[in-house]
Amino acid sequence: MKIATFNINGIRARLPRLLEWLEREQPDVACLQELKCADEALPVLDIEGAGYRAVWHGQKGFNGVAILARGESPHLRRVGLPGDPDDTHSRYIEAEVGGIVIASIYLPNGNPVGTEKFPYKLRWMERLREHAAGLLAEERPVVLAGDWNVVTEDRDVFSVAAMQHDALMQPETRAAWRRILHQGWTDALRALHPKEERLYTFWDYTAGCWQRDAGFRIDHLLLSPQVTDRLTAAGVDRWARGQEKASDHAPTWVMLD
């Protein structure tokens, strides 16, 4: 079973790239982020034509998450994180596919630091931590996949100096990440590539970042213990970032037996 996460950066603008990737890589489950599209405008027929069924949590012009499953319909468990009834951002969706609970996450960016956006990011991560603890307590296979907007360690960024003031790698951000990880989750990509440098999933459109391989790793799949035992492979579909009119993220995936 192949489970992937892909920040598509606008599903209507990148639809050809999404369909191309689905046909070439054929993930069993694809978690999408940053749809930037209201539910009523989502390209449902195109997705179904590619052989996938989906659950969506869209938002016009911003955010938006989805879970696609090949050949079956995901069973929707929840939309949005608990803990804030006034949260209007479409950043979390959770479904069950093939006996695995899967979440598609688009964590707040938090920039610029010094504005309300940064404490909002930290509060959101705390809500995610509390919900993740509840998922672990179910003692079921769970995958938390998405654009976490967290550079978890210095080797996961092309330049620590260039990013030192960015919300993605502030000490508070990394501490919030560790509080989630240390509940008992496994960072799948690092678990199977513990020594690899330049293990990137995102390259900005500016300053020739893709051409220079000036990227960083912010797309993560966290696995519960019940899934970690089944992990056989993990990787990044870098080729997708090099396509014409590509997303600035590359799909990241795990393979489970």
C-alpha positions as CSV (number, residue, x, y, z in Angstrom):
1,M,0.0,0.0,0.0
2,K,1.5,3.3,-1.1
3,I,0.4,6.4,0.8
4,A,1.6,9.8,-0.5
5,T,1.3,13.5,0.5
6,F,1.4,16.3,-2.1
7,N,1.0,20.0,-1.6
8,I,-0.5,20.7,-5.0
9,N,-0.4,24.5,-4.7
10,G,-3.7,25.1,-6.4
11,I,-5.6,22.0,-7.7
12,R,-7.2,23.7,-10.7
13,A,-4.0,25.3,-11.8
14,R,-2.0,22.1,-11.3
15,L,-4.6,19.6,-12.4
16,P,-2.5,18.3,-15.4
17,R,0.5,17.8,-13.1
18,L,-1.7,16.0,-10.5
19,L,-3.2,13.6,-13.1
20,E,0.2,13.0,-14.6
21,W,1.6,12.1,-11.2
22,L,-1.4,9.8,-10.3
23,E,-1.0,7.9,-13.6
24,R,2.8,7.5,-13.3
25,E,3.1,6.7,-9.6
26,Q,-0.3,5.2,-8.8
27,P,-0.4,5.8,-5.1
28,D,-3.2,3.9,-3.3
29,V,-3.8,7.0,-1.2
30,A,-2.9,10.6,-1.9
31,C,-3.2,13.3,0.7
32,L,-3.4,16.7,-1.0
33,Q,-2.9,20.2,0.5
34,E,-3.4,23.8,-0.5
35,L,-6.2,23.1,-2.9
36,K,-7.1,26.8,-3.1
37,C,-10.5,25.8,-4.3
38,A,-14.1,25.8,-2.9
39,D,-15.8,22.4,-2.6
40,E,-18.3,23.2,-5.4
41,A,-15.5,24.0,-7.9
42,L,-13.3,21.0,-7.2
43,P,-12.4,18.8,-10.3
44,V,-14.2,15.8,-9.0
45,L,-15.0,14.2,-12.4
46,D,-11.3,14.5,-13.4
47,I,-10.2,12.8,-10.2
48,E,-12.8,10.0,-10.6
49,G,-11.7,9.6,-14.3
50,A,-8.2,8.9,-13.0
51,G,-9.7,6.0,-10.9
52,Y,-9.8,7.8,-7.5
53,R,-12.5,8.6,-5.0
54,A,-12.0,11.5,-2.6
55,V,-13.2,13.3,0.5
56,W,-12.6,17.1,0.4
57,H,-12.4,20.1,2.7
58,G,-12.0,23.0,0.4
59,Q,-11.8,26.7,0.8
60,K,-12.0,29.4,-1.9
61,G,-8.6,30.8,-2.8
62,F,-6.8,29.5,0.3
63,N,-5.8,26.3,2.2
64,G,-7.9,23.2,1.4
65,V,-7.1,19.5,2.0
66,A,-8.3,16.2,0.5
67,I,-7.7,12.4,0.7
68,L,-7.9,10.4,-2.5
69,A,-8.1,6.6,-2.6
70,R,-7.6,4.5,-5.7
71,G,-10.5,2.2,-6.5
72,E,-12.5,2.9,-3.3
73,S,-14.1,5.6,-1.3
74,P,-12.3,6.9,1.8
75,H,-14.5,6.7,4.9
76,L,-14.6,10.3,6.3
77,R,-13.9,10.4,10.0
78,R,-13.7,14.2,10.6
79,V,-13.1,17.6,9.0
80,G,-11.1,20.1,11.0
81,L,-9.3,19.8,14.3
82,P,-11.2,19.8,17.6
83,G,-10.6,22.6,20.1
84,D,-11.5,25.7,18.2
85,P,-15.1,26.0,16.9
86,D,-14.3,29.3,15.2
87,D,-11.5,27.9,13.1
88,T,-12.5,28.7,9.5
89,H,-9.3,27.4,7.8
90,S,-9.5,24.2,5.8
91,R,-6.4,22.5,7.1
92,Y,-7.3,19.1,8.4
93,I,-9.2,16.1,7.1
94,E,-9.2,12.5,8.4
95,A,-10.5,9.3,6.8
96,E,-10.1,5.6,6.9
97,V,-8.8,3.7,3.9
98,G,-8.0,0.0,3.9
99,G,-8.2,-0.2,7.7
100,I,-5.7,2.7,8.2
101,V,-6.7,6.0,9.6
102,I,-5.1,8.7,7.4
103,A,-5.0,12.5,8.0
104,S,-4.2,15.1,5.4
105,I,-2.6,18.1,7.2
106,Y,-1.8,21.6,6.0
107,L,-0.2,23.2,9.1
108,P,-0.1,27.0,9.3
109,N,3.0,28.7,7.9
110,G,3.4,31.1,10.8
111,N,5.3,33.9,9.0
112,P,6.1,36.5,9.6
113,V,7.3,35.8,13.2
114,G,6.3,38.7,15.4
115,T,2.7,38.8,14.0
116,E,-0.3,36.9,15.2
117,K,0.4,34.3,12.6
118,F,3.2,32.7,14.6
119,P,1.3,32.1,17.9
120,Y,-1.6,30.9,15.7
121,K,0.7,28.3,14.3
122,L,1.8,27.2,17.7
123,R,-1.7,27.0,19.0
124,W,-2.7,24.9,16.0
125,M,0.2,22.5,16.6
126,E,-0.9,22.1,20.2
127,R,-4.4,21.2,19.1
128,L,-2.9,18.7,16.7
129,R,-0.8,17.3,19.5
130,E,-3.9,16.7,21.6
131,H,-5.8,15.1,18.8
132,A,-2.8,12.9,17.8
133,A,-2.6,11.6,21.3
134,G,-6.2,10.5,21.0
135,L,-5.5,8.7,17.8
136,L,-2.6,6.9,19.3
137,A,-4.8,5.8,22.2
138,E,-7.0,4.0,19.7
139,E,-4.1,1.6,19.1
140,R,-4.8,1.5,15.4
141,P,-2.7,2.0,12.2
142,V,-2.6,5.8,11.7
143,V,-0.7,8.0,9.2
144,L,-0.4,11.8,9.7
145,A,0.6,13.1,6.3
146,G,1.0,16.5,4.9
147,D,2.7,19.8,4.6
148,W,3.8,20.4,8.2
149,N,5.6,23.7,7.5
150,V,8.3,22.5,10.0
151,V,12.0,22.2,9.1
152,T,12.7,19.6,11.8
153,E,16.5,19.8,11.9
154,D,19.3,21.9,10.4
155,R,20.3,19.4,7.8
156,D,16.8,19.6,6.3
157,V,17.4,23.1,4.9
158,F,19.8,24.3,2.3
159,S,20.9,27.3,4.4
160,V,20.4,27.6,8.2
161,A,21.5,31.2,8.0
162,A,19.0,32.1,5.2
163,M,16.1,30.5,7.2
164,Q,17.1,31.5,10.8
165,H,14.3,34.0,11.2
166,D,11.7,31.9,9.4
167,A,8.7,30.5,11.4
168,L,9.4,27.0,9.9
169,M,12.5,26.5,12.0
170,Q,12.1,28.6,15.1
171,P,12.9,26.8,18.4
172,E,9.3,27.0,19.5
173,T,8.2,25.4,16.2
174,R,10.7,22.5,16.5
175,A,9.8,22.0,20.2
176,A,6.1,21.7,19.2
177,W,7.0,19.2,16.5
178,R,9.0,17.1,19.0
179,R,6.1,17.1,21.5
180,I,4.1,15.4,18.8
181,L,6.8,13.1,17.5
182,H,7.8,11.9,21.0
183,Q,4.2,10.7,21.7
184,G,5.3,7.6,19.8
185,W,5.2,8.6,16.1
186,T,7.8,7.6,13.5
187,D,9.1,10.2,11.0
188,A,9.0,7.7,8.0
189,L,11.3,9.4,5.6
190,R,14.1,9.9,8.2
191,A,13.5,6.4,9.6
192,L,14.6,4.9,6.3
193,H,17.1,7.6,5.2
194,P,18.8,8.4,8.5
195,K,22.1,9.6,7.1
196,E,21.0,11.2,3.8
197,E,21.6,14.9,3.4
198,R,19.6,17.2,1.1
199,L,16.5,15.2,1.7
200,Y,14.2,17.9,0.4
201,T,10.5,18.1,-0.4
202,F,10.1,21.8,-1.3
203,W,11.9,24.3,-3.5
204,D,10.8,27.9,-3.7
205,Y,10.0,29.4,-7.1
206,T,12.3,32.3,-6.5
207,A,16.1,32.7,-6.9
208,G,16.6,29.5,-8.9
209,C,16.0,27.4,-5.9
210,W,15.1,24.3,-7.9
211,Q,18.0,24.6,-10.3
212,R,20.4,25.1,-7.3
213,D,18.8,22.3,-5.2
214,A,18.2,25.0,-2.5
215,G,15.3,23.3,-0.8
216,F,14.1,22.1,2.5
217,R,12.1,19.2,4.0
218,I,8.7,20.2,5.3
219,D,6.4,17.4,4.0
220,H,6.3,14.6,6.5
221,L,4.5,11.3,7.1
222,L,4.3,10.3,10.8
223,L,3.4,6.7,11.5
224,S,1.8,5.1,14.5
225,P,3.6,2.0,15.9
226,Q,1.0,-0.2,14.2
227,V,2.0,1.2,10.8
228,T,5.7,1.5,11.5
229,D,6.0,-2.3,11.6
230,R,4.7,-2.4,8.0
231,L,7.1,0.3,6.6
232,T,9.2,-1.0,3.7
233,A,10.1,2.1,1.7
234,A,9.8,5.9,1.7
235,G,10.9,8.5,-0.8
236,V,10.3,11.8,-2.7
237,D,9.1,12.0,-6.3
238,R,11.5,14.8,-7.2
239,W,10.8,14.4,-10.9
240,A,7.4,16.0,-10.3
241,R,9.0,19.3,-9.1
242,G,10.9,19.6,-12.4
243,Q,7.8,19.5,-14.6
244,E,6.5,22.6,-16.4
245,K,4.2,24.7,-14.2
246,A,4.8,22.3,-11.3
247,S,3.9,22.8,-7.6
248,D,6.8,24.0,-5.5
249,H,6.5,20.8,-3.4
250,A,7.3,17.3,-4.5
251,P,5.1,14.3,-3.6
252,T,6.5,12.4,-0.6
253,W,5.4,8.8,0.1
254,V,5.7,5.6,2.1
255,M,5.2,2.0,1.1
256,L,3.6,-0.4,3.6
257,D,3.4,-4.2,3.3
